[in-house]
Amino acid sequence: MWSCAIRKVLIGWELGDGRGHLEPLLPVVRSLVDQGCHIVLAMRNQGTARSVFRWLIDHKIAINDVHQAPIFVHKATPPPSPLLSLAEILAHAGFAKPALLGPVVRAWSRMLDDVKPDIVLAEFAPSLRIAAYGRTPTIMVGSGWTIPPDASPIAPLPILHDQPELAAEAEAAICDTIASISGISWQPERLATILRGDDTFVMCPTPLDPYRAYRGERIWCPPNTPMRQIGEKRSKLSIVAYLPKHHPAHSAFAAAVARLGVPTDAYFGGETFEGAGVDVATTPLNLPEILPKAFCVVHHGGLGMSTACLAIGVPQVILPTDFEKHLNAVGVANHKMGFVLPANASSDVLAEAMVRAKLLASNLPHWAGKPTETCEAIVGACRT
């Protein structure tokens, strides 16, 4: 243990949605707290943060240290055509417009002035990285999707019909915008720079890294990954479903499991569900307990669930609802560890996929990561 009674860590989360951005940080924050650090949270979604880090109160850390992260004041309208690169997505969100990005960066700067952290730990928070550059050491953590290789332009994604010229234009516009913001002396030469820190931890299994063909750096196991125990006996008799609220597959899934007559554990984002064939829990499932018993997991492609299934060795049937989830699903399918279906797949198609998953389950390998090592490395970076 090192002495850091007055050491303060600002943890910022700016983009994306869902618990998957925060749950990998839970073991890291717990370790930092246990070693005497004071944690200040600046979160895109305060409710999600309070849920994930609810034990902060038990450690007598004031709940008013959960601040709202600065946000873009406009509501992005749907693009006229699909956005097929991270650069295009960030430009559409406002990073290519000085009138939108400037206020957000300045708001982060004011927060840094007020909090006076010794170090910043950022999860998908490029505006915070811009504000902290040159004044506060910054550790960037995230998935392979949110932290691309440090190259310009960002490497192409493994998808069809990509338009690299549009991605290059968006990347140049973002860099020009950062250089034009008043009070910011940083002029990054490439977009990847603002997505990386003084220390950078890319956390995801190799199959889920969309840039794996170009990645030259180490990738780390997410610190919250449930690992399969050596010699663990698994009955593999059940199906698990983990779908968000309003996902279009709720009814089709219920009809499919009713037809198969298989024991099922399901969670639909806290949403209650009336339907034959499935009992839906209103609180998140205990994944380390139930995944080893499952021969199939049906979900929407979130990084956390995809990683957990790979680590335990459970086939996946994925019904993605957005671009990032689609990339995860493609990674799973390409490594022959599951199947990808449309989000609105019929009950017949779902049932057939789950039967195929059961056949796959008998010989599916598992991905062996080292979550504790990742946690120790991030905490160590905070100490230096």
N, C-alpha and C positions, 0 to 999 in steps of 0.2 A: 504493500500500500504506500502511496505517496501522499504527502501533505498538500491538500488543495482546499483548505477550509474556505478560502475566499475565491477559489477558481470558479468562474461563471461561464456556462456554455449556453449559447443561443442556438436552439434547434429550429430551423425554418423549413416549412413545406408550402410551396406556392402553387404548383400545377397538378392536375390529375384529380382523381376522386377515389374514395373508398379507403377502407382500413389497410389495404395492402401496402400503402405508402408508409404507414407508421408501424405496423406490427413487427417488421424486421428490426426496427430500432428499439423495441421494448427491452430485450436483454442488454443492449448497450446502455440505455438510459438507467436501467436498474443497477448496472455495474458502476456507472458514474456516480449515481446517488449514494451507493454503498461506500464509495471511496471519498465522499465528502464534497462532491461538486454541487453547485447550485445550478439548477436547470431552469431556463426560461424558454417557453414554447411560443412560437409565432406560427399559427396554423391556418391553412386554407379553410378547414372546417373545424371549428372549435368543438362542436358536439362530438364529432368522431374522435378528436384528440382526447377529450375528457373520458370517453368510453375506453379507448385503448390504454391511456395512462391513468386510469382511475385510482390506482394505488399510490399516486403522488401525494394525495391527501394523507394517506397512512404514514408517509415518510415526513409529514409536517412541512411539505412544500406548498406554499400558498397557491390556491387554485387561480388567483388573479394573475398568476404568472403564465396563464394560457391566453395569449393575445391573438387577436385577429391578424392574420398576415395581410399585408397590403395587396389589394386586388385591382385589376383593370376595371375602370368605371363603365366601360361600354359592354354591351351584350353582343357578342359576335353572332352575326347572322349566318345561316347555313351557306356554305360556299357553293358557287355555281357548278363545280365539278369536284369529285373526290380529291381529298388531300392525301398524297401518297408518299410524303416524306416528313421527317421531323421538322425540317426547316420551314416547309409550307404551313404546317400546323402552328408553329410558333409565330410566324408572320401573320397568320389569320387571327391569332389570339391578341395581337397588338404589339408584338416586339419589333415590327418594322415601321411603326408610326411614332415619331418623337412625342407628339401630344399625348399619347397613351402610355408609352414606356417611361417617359421622363418622370411623371408624378409618382409612379410605382417605385422607381429606383430612389427618388428623393424621400419617399415615405420609409423605405428600408433604412436609408441613411439616418433619418431622425430616430428610428428605433435603435440603431447601433449607438447613436449618441446617448440615448436615454439608458439603455441596458448596460452599455460598456462591457461587452463580453470579452473574455480572454481568448475565446475561440468560437467559431461558427461551424455548426454541423448542419449541412443543407441537403434536403431530399427534393429533387426536381424543383429547384428554386434558382433559376438563372438570374432573375432580377436581384436577388439577395447577393449572389456571387458578384454581380457588377458593382453593387453598393459597397461590398466588403473588400473589394480588390485594393490591395496596397495599404489597408488599414487594420484588418483583422484576419489572422490565419483562418483559412476555410477548408473544411473537409467536405467533399461532395460524395454522397452515397446515392445509389439507385440501381435500377435494373439495366440490362444491356440495351434496352430501348431508350431509356432516358439519358444514358451516358455512352454516346457513340465513340469509336476510336478517334484519336486526336489527329485528324487529317482534314484537308480541305480540297475539294468539297467533301462533305460527309459521304461515306461509302453508300452505294445503292442498297436498297432493301431487297430481300429475296422474294419479290413479287413480280407478277406480270404487268405489263402496260405502265411501268413507271416512266416518268418524264424528267430525266436528270437536268434538263435546261431550266425547268421551273424551280426545282430544288436549289440550283445554283443561284438563280435570280433572287430567291427568297433569302438565302444565306447572305448574299452580298447586301441586300437591303437591311437586314438586321444589323450587320456589322457597321454599316454607314449610320444607322440610327443611333447605335450606342455611342459612336464617335461624336455625334452632334448634340448629345445631351449636355446641357449646361452643368458645370461643376464636376463632370466626369472626365478625368484625364486619360482613361484607359481607351485604347483603340485596338481591340482584338483583330487579328488578321483572319481569323476563321471562327465560325459559329461554335465548333466543338470546344473552344477554349472557355466559353462562358458556362458550359455544362460540366466542367471539370474544376477541381480545386487545387490547393497546394498539396493535398493528398486526395486521392480518388479511389473509391471502392465500388467496383462494378459487381453487383450481387445477384447472381442468377445461375441456374444450371446451364451448362454449355448448350444443350438442345434448345433452350429458350432465349439464347442470345441471337437476335436477328442479324448481328454483324459478325458472327463467329468466323465467317470466311476471311475477314479482314483484321480480326482482333489479334494484336501482338502482345497484349498485357495479360496479367493474371485476372481471372474472374473468381469471385469469392462466393462461398455458400451463404445464403441469407441466414443471419444469426438465429432466427426463430424456426428454422426448418426441423420438423420432427423426423428423426432418423430411425431407420429400420435396425432393430437389434439383431446381432449375429445369433443364428439358431432359433430365432423367433418362429413359433408355430402359428400359422394363420389358417383359419377355417374357410375364409373366402366364400361366405354364403349369402352375403347381402349386397344391396345397391345403396349408394349414397348420392343424394342430389344436393347441390349447393348453387342456387340460382338467386339473382337479385330480385328485388321487388319489380313487378311489372314486366318481367321477362316473358316473352310470348309462349314459352314452352311449358308453363306450369300445367295446364290442362292435358296437353299431349303426354307429358311425363307420367302424370297420375294414371291416365288410361293405359299407358304402356306397361307400367308395373302391375296394374290390376290384371292385365292379360297374362303376364309372366308368373304372377303369384309368388314373388320373391320378397323376403323381408327388406324393408326400406327405411333408411333414415334420411330425412329431408329438411332443408332450411331454405326458405324463400325470402331472405332478407328481412325477417321479422314479420312478414305478411302472413296472415292466417289464410287457410285455404280449405274450402269445403269441397270434397270430392272423394269418391270411392277409390280405394286402392293405396292410399298414402296418408300417413299422419305427418303433418308438418310442424316442426318445432318453431317456437317463436323467439328462441334465443340461439346464438351460434352453437354449432355442434362441437363436441370435443374430438377434434380430428385425430390426435395421436391415439385415442382410444378406439375410434370406429373405423379408421382407414385400414388397419391391418386385417379387419374382418370382411372387407369389401372386395368383390371381384370386378367392380366397375364403379366409377364416379362420373356423374353427369354434372357438368358445370359450364360456366360461360367464358372460361379462358383467363380468369384472373391469375396473376403471377404467383400469388401465395398458394392457391389450391393446385395449380399446375406443378409447382415445385414440390409440394408435399406429396403428391401422387407419384412423382418421379422418384422421390427419396424412399418412399415405402414400397414402390413397385406395384402400383395399381393401375390398370388400364383406364383410359379417360375417354369419355364421349363429350366433345366440346361443342357448344352452340354459341359462338362468339357474337357479340353485339356491337363491337367497335373495332377500329383498325388495330389498336395495340393487342386486344384479345385475339384477333384473327392471327396476328404474327405468332403469339404463343401457341395457338392451336396448330398452325402449320408446322412449328418446330416439333411438337409432340407427334404429329402424324408422320412427318418426314423421318423420324427416328423409330417409327413402327411401335409406338407406345400408346396409341389411341387413334381415335377417329374424329373427323370434323364434319359437322352437320350444319345446315342453315338454322338460324335462330328459330324459325317458324316450322321446323320439321314436324311431320305428322307423327301420330302415335305409332303407326306401323313402321315407319322408318326408324324411330327411336328404339322400338322393341327389337328390331333386327340388329341395330348397332350394339345394343346391350348384350344380346346373345353372342355376337362376334367378339365382344370384349371378354366375355366369360371364357371363350376358347383361347383367347390371347393370354389370359391371366396366369395360366399354368406355367408358362416359361418366360414371363416378363422379367427382365433384369431390373435392378434398382440403381439409382444414381447415388453414389456414396460421397457425400460432402462432409465438411468439417465446420459446422456452425460455431462451435466454441472458439475455434481459431480465428474466425472472422471477428467475433465480438472482441476478443483480446487485442486484435490488430487495430481496430477502430479506437478502442479505449486507449491503447498505447499511442496512437497518433494524436489524441487529445492531450496527452501528457507532455508531448515534446514542444 
